[in-house]
Structures are given as structure tokens and as C-alpha cells.
Amino acid sequence: MSRLSIETPGRAQTVLGGLHRDMERRISASSPGLCPVDMSLNYLRLCHAQTCGKCVPCRVGLSQLEVLIERVLDRTATLETIDLIESTAQVIADSADCAIGYEAAHMVLKGVRGFREDYEEHVLHGRCICGLSHPVPCVSVCPAHVDVPGYVALVREGRYDDAVKLIRKDNPFPSACAYVCEHPCEAHCRRRMVDDAVNICGLKRFAVDHAQTVKAPPCAESTGKTVAVIGGGPGGLTAAYYLSLMGHEVTVYEQRPKLGGMLRYGIPDYRLPQDILDRDIEYILSVGIKVHTGVSIGKDLAMEDIQKSYDAVYIAIGAHNDKKLGLEGEDSANVISAVALLRGIGEGNVPDFTGKKVCVVGGGNVSMDATRTAKRLGAESVTCVYRRRVEDMTALPEEIEEAMAEGCQILPLQAPARIEADEEGKVAALWTRPQVIGPYGKDGRPKPNNADAREFRIPCDYVIVAIGQAIVAQPFEAIGVTTNRGAIQADLTSSVPGVGNVFAGGDAVSGPATVIRAVAGGKVAAANIDAYLGFDHKISCDVEVPPAHFTNTPPCGRVNLKSNCTPDCKGNFSLVVDGMSLEEAQQESSRCLRCDHFGYGSFKGGRNTEW
Amino acid sequence: MVTLTIDGQKIQVPEGTTILEAAKAVNIRIPHLCYLKGINEIAACRVCCVEVEGERAMVTACNSPVMEGMVVHTNSPRARTTRRTNVELILSQHDCKCATCVRSGNCQLQTIANDLGILELPYETQLPRGLRGAWTTTFPLYHDYNKCIKCMRCVQVCDKIQSLSIWDLAGTGSRTTIDVSNNRVIKDSDCALCGQCITHCPVGGLRERDDTGRAFAALADPDKITVVQVAPAVRTAWGEAFGLKREEATMERMAGTLRRLGFDYIFDTNFSADLTIMEEGNEFIHRLKSGGLTRWPMFTSCCPSWVRFLKGQYPELTNQLSTAKSPQQMFGSVAKSWLAKKLGVEPEKIFCVSIMPCVAKKAECDLPTMRTEHGPDVDMVLTTREFVRMIRADKLDPACIPEEPLDDPMGTHTGAGVIFGATGGVMEAALRTAAYVLTGENPDPEAFAEVRTGPGLREATYEVAGIPVRCAVVSGLGNARKLVEQLKAGKVHYDFVEVMACPGGCVGGGGQPIDIEDRELYGVRGGRLYDLDKANTMRFSHENPQVQALYKEFLGAPLSEKAEELLHTNHKGWNMPNQE
């Protein structure tokens, strides 16, 4: 008889392991608008199935909580029932022996405290107060509500021109977004319930790469109204485009020599080549928008004058100013901000980092852009210093992976402490304080704390600061626009309270965000400016979306785009990521579950044909 | 054209045809429950699932278009199992007490279950517990959560046809149900009570408040003189339930039937329709001549659902409604004044019942503006369906009941009164009399026939005594909304607009018998009314001798003080719930 044997999972355990993974994917694919009380009850049941049954609070208590919540949903409960749920859950949280019990109770407590009004509505009226709209997940999660299933179906049919036309109904930057969109649409893709999200962004890129030049739709009859747009970035140009289609006369004021905003002056060419961006901009301008570049509001033109000369104004100035670290030695030579570096390159001032050691401070997408750009500028070494862990970085995971593949170093858990300068006043080193990851903060993220370790010296020639951006709001404050924490105050309709004909949106209002959010802001502004001017123009698209195929494809791997990252990238600003092949695009587009047709889509909310 | 094979038959159908419609073309019937052509093609019930060769899963026939070369099996073992199981699942969450259901014998779920030979259910019955199953008992529209099968037809009809969106999904997961939208309760909603959700419900999920018990009680009360009026549209449809041909299901046969039910006096709403024309026609001429219609038209006011719609959606236009009461309410006023006097009885003794193709009439007769110190002008309203149920309850066989004359004086009517039941009818009848009032001569009764047909907008401009009268007729509240929006935008101008809430007018009313095959019957029913008009020797409301007698003996002239008091109303005398 052997004393020990190697344990192998039984068949049931193996299958169950698969089911656990199915469930994880399924939960992550939850659509917005589910009843929080019903979901809580069913999470609780799941937790209860995990109990070992030894202890009373977990074995019995969770069961009784289930009964009580069920009563709330059945409308056989009273308001006192909610109190009983809360007090019982508190006791379970306090007295359960292990995490299976107390964490389950904590989930109930979070719910009963976090959405108590939903509980009350069920008790009093037998209803949910949530929207219950069950929209198409990708469309509803896209800030601009682009018709994703529509264009994916068109790509599947090989109708790339129509796909791009359909995207432009909601987003006039299909090309730029095909390359750099953060694709929130994929996060809740229902295909995750089957295998993995559809590579929506990759399919969009296939469409824009294969579409011919399409003529813009005709503008509506001239309204005689004039609109000024301040800022020629994605948000401003989106508003300008739709307002022109609506028949208004639009003038764009841009302080830089070229249009594009952060797309041109913030995103490096290896991610978004200039000619791709120019395709979108040329198309947008083809509807007849007046453009004044090199004009700075507040310097070359007073905001008062603009407000007076136009029927409406949209402020979409973005967030182009850098934020300071506030550290000793920050004023040393060769401490530069990431925005300034990237903007300089966009304007043609390409610095030479050959043989230099570079430190980049920050963990967002801009820091990754600065890191990879420094490498391309010839730096001998590039170290990205971040005070939390790699998994806490806000940059897209693929950006981080690509930076590492290009030979950049990510140095996590190091908080910048001071900058050491040499006798000439130039950067000599970045000193950091080692961190240890600690308890969770109010923002739901674990906080770094100073570790019991000595300060760390990273010798370097340049420090690039990428810890956020700010706006320049003074010229607008002159007409009564207010700012709070460095952001222009505008409401959700993009109207600026108290300043009649002025609207604002994009990064300047939300703080640094994404292209698609800027586009969404421009769209909202266009609709509300149109209404403000007394019109109700509709933006629509005459493309017929192909009918859905009857049944869907069996589980199939997701096609990911291949990137050609190499440490040998000095001076090479050409595109890193390759698009799909035709074969890949056809397979990938066939993975779309057509939520516009199946499920709730065929009933309500399948397709918004106009806005 | 697309070629495909269904159950071994090779057929050709136009591209875009659904499998269900393609099969129908060759007499292959695919069972279905939620499907309502053009309105609800959402494949929710999954009863119409068929097997398509080469597809992994079952395909819904109702919303899947045919494909070239496809091979469909509607009765394969897999199709049979799928259909049966899905029907069993629906039954497990349906209150299957058919014996106590108004739709028994006329229920699509019952028919399918019986056809499939489902004798027992393998599943536990799951019905809403607690107060989730509760609904008001007093509102004229009744929703039964236990019978609702969540087919969504009511939601779609109210959204797409009536543009009111009263219904929506509520709750999630297993508790998903149909309820009043935006977490309202029905009493607080702007429901127009058109009843189209009822007539499009495949089961007993929706019905009118049942008043037959109260009606029988009144008939049994020796102290009550029961007076009944029957709306024009009822005669086009009541026979459907008894297999009577439309020509046989006459008003006179209804009179015989009503007498056997025990009503003391049987009258015709057509009489008061003629009376309405006298008042409304003259009001129109007065408003037109006084320049009161330059910006906004005068709207007809005989459809209470339209009145509710206008007050709920466009309260600012309430004054554009004709002040004339509807024929039902004029009848009640006259019954409790002139008739009571003629009979020599106290008005309180008269119990005034109306049989209407309508659910909103139940609310109209309860309005505070529709009563005097003698009580309500109309005591109760029965829908055509409730009337049919009463006939059944007494085991009467209308086919064997002889045609009998109506009573005097309110049983006499003209062809102009009878067409009130079809869209365009009120307009046409009013124009016939307006032309007479303005010129002193009767026009050709067919002169205004252009305003007939279809629920969509019809426009016509008629020269009446040299005055151009711009008319528009529309039925269905979605169509009405479009028309009002056009008026508000100043894109159209009319003098006189007739609106009926139900598509096709009262013949398609929400209180009419429900066709189990989902056919829209307003066309044939309306046609019957125009036949009756043509066959009538009197085709002008002003020629109705009893109406003339009423003016001579009692009211004086149209719009006289007495007529204003009895036959006109203040539409601002009450509010829609959403106005409060």
C-alpha cells in the first residue's frame, strides 16, 4: 500500500472546472439594466452552493436570506423585511467562520445598502426601478452608440463601403477609431458567453482598410444659423460634421497648424499613421466646414467676440496641458512632459535620444506612448516607473505588452521621490521610493504604501512625466464658463449652465478620456445645438443591414491582431499592428451573435436608424 | 424568387418571405402564438420552430426569411418535440383554468394545446405570487398576470399602432411580466382605453372589466325600466361568434335577442348618431363661418378613446374638440329627459344600457360631466363581447330568433347614422347635412365617398355652398398623432378632422369579437355598414323623422339652449390621470 498518491481531478471536477470558467465569462458579459435585486439573489444562491455546511450563519443564514430576498421579489415582503435582511446579513458577516460565509453576506450587504431603493420599489410596487431596456450590449456600451452588429454583418458580406457609411452615421472617425479605439464595445460582448468577445475593433479596421472613398451625404437645406467650434480634435470635428449635415454653417477654430487634436498631436504614428487620420478629416471637411488653424482663443480672438458673432459655440479644446509631479528637481533640464514631447513630434520637432537613458513616470496610455516613442527616438534604455503594480496600470494591456516586447522596462511599485540633477542642472537620475501594495482604497483599487526599503536610484538623462493632463480654461472663464478641478462645467446635454448659446464637451469637460468619448460628446452637442437653434434634424443612413444568419457558429477562437514589436525599432514610426486577412475577417465577423436580431433585439432596441 | 422545399414540397416565393408565410402559401400551417404579421415578428414563443437542414439549432419560421435551396421540415421529430415542449412550458406559467376564462373556445393557446393533444404537464405550475398578481378591479381594462403569456403583442400594438406605449416588460428573469410602462399603475396612466391590446391578445391576458353581472341584475330588478341602445358597429360583428352570416346578423335580429334577454326598450344608437350630426354639423358651420377654424380644425368628439388621447397627449388642443356629446351620451341624455317624459316615468327609473364595440365607452359613461341630478345619463356599457356572453349565458340561439322591429321613438335611423361605425362615416354624414343646411338642398349621398376606406390619412376638400371645406379623416391613434404633429408644425391645415382611435373605426373597435385567426376584420365589417347605408331609404340625418320630432317637441333647434344643456359637454370638466 502506497502512503501517498498523485491526485487527479475526477471527470465531474474537470467538467465543473469548465463550468466555472463559463460562468466567469458569462458574468463578465452581463448587459447593463439587469435587476440588481434578482442578480443579488442569484449570486447569493451561487455562494450558498459553495458552503461546506459546518457553521450556522453560512449554512442556515444564507438560506434564510434567500427566502427573504425571494419574498421581496415576489412582493410578499414588507419594508421591515429589508431591515431583517440587512441585520441578518450583518450577523453572518460578523460571525461566519470562513470567507465562503462572510463574503457572501458582505455581497448581500453591499446590495441592500447600495441599492436599497430597488429593494423598496419591489416591496412597494413589485417593480424594478432600473431601466430594463436590455439593449444590444456592444451598441449600448459604445459611448457613440455605433451600430456594431450592423457593420460587422456588412463586413461579413464584403460590403466595406457600406460598413464605413453605417459607422459614420454615429462616428465620423471610423478610421482613427479602427486603429486606436479602446473598444469598450467588446467588454460586454454576448459572444463571451460562448467563447470570447468578437474582435470588433479589428473588424472595423478591416472595413476601413478595404473601403473605397465614399462621398459624404448631402447637407440639409441651409438654416442660415452659424456655429463656432473651438478645437479641431475628434470631439470638435464630430460636432462640426453633424451640424454641417444638419444645414448649419460651421467654423472650426484650431490653435495648432493642423486639425486632429490629440489624434495627431498625442498619438504616435506607429499606432495611428497620419494618412489614416487625414482620410477621416478630409471626409469630414468635404461637407463644407470652414477652418481657421493657428488661431488661439484668448490670444488671437476674444471669446466674447466669438460668442457674439455666432448663434452657438461648442468648446472642445481637449486637455493639452501637462500635470506636474511636484517633486524636488522637477525644474531640471531634460525633465519634459509626455504631452509636450508627443506634440513636438506631431509638429515635426523630433528630438534625438540616441544613447540616452530615459525614465517615464506614469501608468496610463500616454505613458506607454511616451515610453515606446522614446525607444524609437533612439534611447539606449527606457524605464517606465509606476507606483502601483503592472496589473493596476490604466494603459491597455496590449500596449504594456508591446512596450515590453520592444525592450522597454516596466518598473512597478516605485514611487518617484526626487530628481537628481548634475552640475549643469541636467537630469542625472530619478530617485524612487519602493512601494508595497496594500489595502484597498475607496476607489476599489489596492493602494501602494512606502515599503521598508531604501530609496532607489535610476540613473537617466531624461525624465518624461505622464501623470495626466489639464486644460487651459481662462479665456472661457471670461464669458462666465465655470471650471471645477480643472474641468469645464457642462451638463450631460453638453450645455454650459448660465451661458446661453455655449456648449462644451470632450476631454475639457470629462478630463482626459478616449477618442470615442470625445466623438460621443460631439454627437450629443450637435443634437442639442440643433435643438437649441430650433430644429429637429435627423441623422440617418440608408444602408440596409443584411439579415442575420439563422443559427450561430459553434465556439471558435477569437482572431487577435498580430503586432510586429521588435526592440530594434529605432527611428521606425511605421505601424506596429497588422490588420486581419480576408479569411480571418470573414471568420471573425461570422462569430457575431447578431444581438440586433436575436433575443431582445428583434423586439425592442435592435437598431436605432436615426438620431 | 427563391426556391425552397418545405415538407417535401418544392415551392417558389418572393425573396424576403418568411418561412411561415411561404408554408402558408402551400397550405402548410406552422403553429404559432406570439406572431402578429407586421407588428410582432419577434420569435418569443418559439412555437413556430422548424428544422432547417444544415442548421445547428431550430429556426423560427415567423421571422426567418427563406433562403435559396433551403430544406425545411415542419413536422420532423425534433420539430414536434420542440413545439410540444415550448407549449408545455408556456402552459406551466399560464393559469389553465379554462372553464372560468372569457377566451375559452377563442384562445390560441388552448387551441394549440388541444391540437397537440397535451393531456398532462410534466412541469410544475408557476404563477406570480404575492401582490405581483394584483390588478385593479374597477378600471375598464383588466390585465390578468396569470393568463398573460408575455407574447408582447399588446406592447407592440400600443407602441406601433397606437403610439401610446402603455405596456412594457417589467421585472427580470423568471419574474419578467407585462405591466404598465415606466412603473406606473394603469389608473395613473394616459391609457386611451382603445382596447386594441385586448383584441390582439391571443389568450385571456387582457379583457374588458366584466359588467354582465350588473346587467343581469338590472334586468332582474322590477323597479328598473331597462333601455338599451346598440351602436352601429355591433351589428357588423356580433354574429361572428354564432356563425351567423353578416347579412343575417341584423339589428332587427338583435332586437329580438335583446327582448328575450329581458330589455324593456330596444333602441338604436344610430338615432342619436343622426342627432349628433344635427348638433355637430351646425356647430361646425357656426365655427367655420365665425372664423374659428383658421389655425386649428374642429375635431370630432364621438370617439371617447380619441378624446382621452387628445386630452392626455395634447391637452392644449382640447378646445378644438366639438362640444357635441358622443351619440352614446346624447342617447342617454335624451332617454332620461324626453323619453322619460314621453313614458311618464321618473328619469331615475330608467336604466340606460349601451352595447358598444368599445372599451373607452365604459369610462365615458362614468365621467362627472356625463350625469345630471338624476344620475348618469348612461348607466352601463357592455362591449359586443359581453353582449355575446350574455346571449350565451341564456342559451339563446340568435339563428332561431326572428327579426323584430325596434321600439319607438329612438329606434329610427338613417343611413348617415349607420356609417358612424366606420372610419370616415361621421365626416361623410356631417358633410351630407352641412351641405343641406348651407344650400337648402340634399347633395348626392355618395358625393363624399372619398373619405371612406383604410385607416391611413385621407384628405379631401369639398366646395359646400361655395365654401371650400378642408377635411381629413384618420383612424388609429398612431396615425392621429402623426396628423396632430403635422397640424402643430403648420404643415397642414384643415377645417374639419374626424379621428377614430381604432384602425378602421368602431367596426375594428377594442370591444368587438376577437378573431382567432388574427385577421383584421374592419374592412369587411365597414363594408357591411356602407351596404346598410345604401339600402336605407333615408340617407340624411336631418331627414330622421324622430329626430325632427325631438326638436319640434322638446329641443327647439340645433344648438338651442336646451340642446346645449343636454347634448353638449365641457371637455375640460375632467382630467386625464396624467394631467393631474
Interface residues (C-beta under 8 A of the other chain):
Chain A: L34 C35 D38 N42 R71 L73 D74 R75 T76 E121 H125 G126 R127 C128 I129 L132 H134 P547 F550 T551 N552 P554 S602 F603
Chain B: E41 I42 A43 A44 V52 E55 R56 A57 V59 N63 S64 P65 P128 R129 G130 L131 R132 M152 V155 Q156 D168 L169 A170 G171 T172 G173 R175 D179 N183 V185
